[in-house]
Amino acid sequence: MILFVEILRAVASVLLIISAGFYLRHLEKNKRQRKLVPLELIMYFTIQFAFILFAISLLIAVFF
């Protein structure tokens, strides 16, 4: 049962990362066409910051 929960958590994490990537791409496209509203701007920077933290955590997990 614990293995199932870990697999489910991993699948959910992958889906969140993929969907955040697509949304970030959408925001970048909108940013080129028009100025982003404040909520979109906050989401834009939050997603970028989350990807940076995710990359750092992967590097720490791999090398330490």
C-alpha positions in Angstrom: 0.0 0.0 0.0 2.9 2.4 0.8 4.4 1.6 -2.6 1.1 2.5 -4.3 1.0 5.9 -2.5 4.6 6.7 -3.5 3.8 5.9 -7.1 0.7 8.0 -7.0 2.6 10.9 -5.5 5.3 10.6 -8.2 2.7 10.6 -11.0 1.0 13.6 -9.4 4.3 15.5 -9.2 5.1 14.7 -12.9 1.6 15.9 -13.9 2.0 19.1 -11.9 5.4 19.8 -13.5 4.2 19.2 -17.0 1.1 21.4 -16.5 3.1 24.2 -14.9 5.5 24.1 -17.9 2.6 24.4 -20.3 1.1 27.3 -18.3 4.5 29.0 -18.2 4.7 28.7 -21.9 1.2 30.2 -22.3 2.2 33.1 -20.0 5.3 33.7 -22.0 3.3 33.8 -25.2 0.8 36.3 -23.7 3.7 38.4 -22.3 5.0 38.9 -25.9 1.5 39.9 -27.1 0.4 42.1 -24.2 1.3 43.2 -20.8 0.5 40.6 -18.1 -2.1 41.5 -15.4 -0.7 41.4 -11.8 -2.0 37.9 -11.1 -0.5 36.5 -14.3 2.8 38.2 -13.4 2.8 36.6 -10.0 2.1 33.2 -11.5 4.9 33.7 -14.0 7.5 34.4 -11.4 6.2 31.8 -9.0 6.4 29.0 -11.6 9.9 30.0 -12.6 11.0 30.0 -8.9 9.3 26.6 -8.4 11.2 25.1 -11.3 14.5 26.5 -10.0 13.8 25.0 -6.5 12.9 21.7 -8.1 16.1 21.6 -10.1 18.1 22.4 -7.0 16.4 19.7 -5.0 17.1 17.2 -7.8 20.8 18.1 -7.9 21.0 17.8 -4.1 19.2 14.4 -4.2 21.5 13.1 -7.0 24.9 14.3 -5.7 24.4 14.1 -1.9 
